[in-house]
């Protein structure tokens, strides 16, 4: 991994895994988010399909950075390179998770799995959640493998849930429960 | 992180306990926010205070601004020689009176009377300026240093609230303590 010299200290966070750290998103992240959402190879798997405008992205980042219902983080390598976005949408004791590892150079290196693990661990530690769930396209094998490694189980298939490539497609729904996380944590 | 002199309000909160060298409790300003965000996001005080997912600078800033506007939340910063070493606040009560919250970020600064000084100062503010007769707070039952500090400041144990607060992956008990204005004569009060 290329270690880039950082003159400034990394933004502080306690969400630190073995490969990545998750830092709070800030309005200053908008230009990078815009580039990612409109150009990244991860776009194929995202549930947002149309290119986003700057205004759109600015509004999204501003609300993501402020709203307590949507804790959102930039995924950084431990050296401080921004490589993607992850976050939660809270619905009481249930949370939906989303993740996009936009920098494809970091695919297949365990960064995604570590980001999922770090977010799940932090979320269950800080928030009284019973379950964290996510949806994923069935052909996104890499992502499904990553979620399984991070402790998620497949619950089923939601039929015709997402519109992609001109038609409605099924998605897989997966989840991890608080008790499963606690059991895995006790093992570590 | 340092804050410029210009941001320090003219008057400190009135004191009742001995003031550790260089330590002041001042009204919180925008200049303190990055240091506070950094400390909370690093998790420096997480073992003994609330567990939060890391929050953005803008979110914290907006939160403090909201508190200032509504005057229901009085946020202070604990400084030592212009360095932010902790925070304390007076908040709307959970039960009655006013609620106190405090966190000292810097581990080597703990156990040096800084908490005692800040807690006494906020009690004095509540009793003498805000004319509120009761200050209450919650603390983790295993946080012995904090409990000693509150007792030295005149707080007494009121209740063990069972499974009251979610912290580090489980619902924990919370020790509830309070000090009434009429307790002021005992240790930690005016001498």
HADDOCK unambig.tbl for C-alpha pairs under 7 A between the chains (distance, minus, plus):
assign (segid A and resid 12 and name CA) (segid B and resid 38 and name CA) 5.32 0.50 0.50
assign (segid A and resid 12 and name CA) (segid B and resid 41 and name CA) 5.64 0.50 0.50
assign (segid A and resid 12 and name CA) (segid B and resid 42 and name CA) 5.08 0.50 0.50
assign (segid A and resid 13 and name CA) (segid B and resid 41 and name CA) 4.51 0.50 0.50
assign (segid A and resid 13 and name CA) (segid B and resid 42 and name CA) 4.41 0.50 0.50
assign (segid A and resid 13 and name CA) (segid B and resid 54 and name CA) 6.00 0.50 0.50
assign (segid A and resid 14 and name CA) (segid B and resid 41 and name CA) 5.91 0.50 0.50
assign (segid A and resid 14 and name CA) (segid B and resid 42 and name CA) 4.67 0.50 0.50
assign (segid A and resid 14 and name CA) (segid B and resid 43 and name CA) 5.44 0.50 0.50
assign (segid A and resid 23 and name CA) (segid B and resid 54 and name CA) 6.75 0.50 0.50
assign (segid A and resid 24 and name CA) (segid B and resid 54 and name CA) 5.77 0.50 0.50
assign (segid A and resid 24 and name CA) (segid B and resid 55 and name CA) 5.38 0.50 0.50
assign (segid A and resid 24 and name CA) (segid B and resid 56 and name CA) 4.94 0.50 0.50
assign (segid A and resid 25 and name CA) (segid B and resid 56 and name CA) 6.08 0.50 0.50
assign (segid A and resid 26 and name CA) (segid B and resid 56 and name CA) 5.88 0.50 0.50
assign (segid A and resid 65 and name CA) (segid B and resid 56 and name CA) 5.75 0.50 0.50
assign (segid A and resid 65 and name CA) (segid B and resid 58 and name CA) 6.94 0.50 0.50
assign (segid A and resid 65 and name CA) (segid B and resid 59 and name CA) 6.31 0.50 0.50
assign (segid A and resid 66 and name CA) (segid B and resid 58 and name CA) 6.62 0.50 0.50
assign (segid A and resid 66 and name CA) (segid B and resid 59 and name CA) 4.50 0.50 0.50
assign (segid A and resid 122 and name CA) (segid B and resid 53 and name CA) 6.81 0.50 0.50
assign (segid A and resid 124 and name CA) (segid B and resid 169 and name CA) 5.48 0.50 0.50
assign (segid A and resid 125 and name CA) (segid B and resid 167 and name CA) 6.67 0.50 0.50
assign (segid A and resid 125 and name CA) (segid B and resid 168 and name CA) 4.22 0.50 0.50
assign (segid A and resid 125 and name CA) (segid B and resid 169 and name CA) 3.83 0.50 0.50
assign (segid A and resid 126 and name CA) (segid B and resid 51 and name CA) 5.19 0.50 0.50
assign (segid A and resid 126 and name CA) (segid B and resid 52 and name CA) 5.53 0.50 0.50
assign (segid A and resid 126 and name CA) (segid B and resid 53 and name CA) 6.18 0.50 0.50
assign (segid A and resid 126 and name CA) (segid B and resid 167 and name CA) 6.25 0.50 0.50
assign (segid A and resid 126 and name CA) (segid B and resid 168 and name CA) 5.77 0.50 0.50
assign (segid A and resid 126 and name CA) (segid B and resid 169 and name CA) 6.42 0.50 0.50
assign (segid A and resid 127 and name CA) (segid B and resid 166 and name CA) 6.99 0.50 0.50
assign (segid A and resid 128 and name CA) (segid B and resid 166 and name CA) 6.12 0.50 0.50
